[in-house]
Structure formats: C-alpha cells, structure tokens
C-alpha cells in the first residue's frame, strides 16, 4: 500500500488557437446546475496544451491529459485528436 498511483485527469475540448509553436489553446465546455433556479448553464474554460508535432488545427476536437508543468501556463498535453475540423483551411 506504500505505492501510490495517480490517475491523470483528461478533458475533451475544441482547439481555438494554434498560433504558438508546440502549443494549442483548448476550450472546454461544461454544464453547471444553478443552485436556486435549478437550470443548467454553460461554463467555458481554456487550457494551454502541449502539441509536440503541431498536428492540431483550429476547430479540431481533442483529448488533453494532465502533465507536469511545461511552462508558466502550460500543464496539459494533447493525448489524441478525436475529430478533425471540417471545411476550415
């Protein structure tokens, strides 16, 4: 029981920027229940993710995984491209 295993978090989002070298900005949407009104509303978070080969384009749906700090703001890495953007060139 002395050995701890840490399951790294994963998130699915859309690439909104790929202007940096080896870095993409990923937007992740989630639904939050309002405490009094009891309706769901959207919340959006953006994460900087490491893209080593530069394969991600704007509009791609990607899965990102938690990693060690790679820079001041980059704590995620692109694990897989789930769906390529259509019609955006």
Secondary structure, DSSP 8 states (H G I E B T S, - for coil): ---------EEEEEEEEEEETTEEEEEEEEEEE-TTT--EEEEEEEEEEE-TT----TT-EEEEEE-S--SSSEEEEEEEEEE--SS--
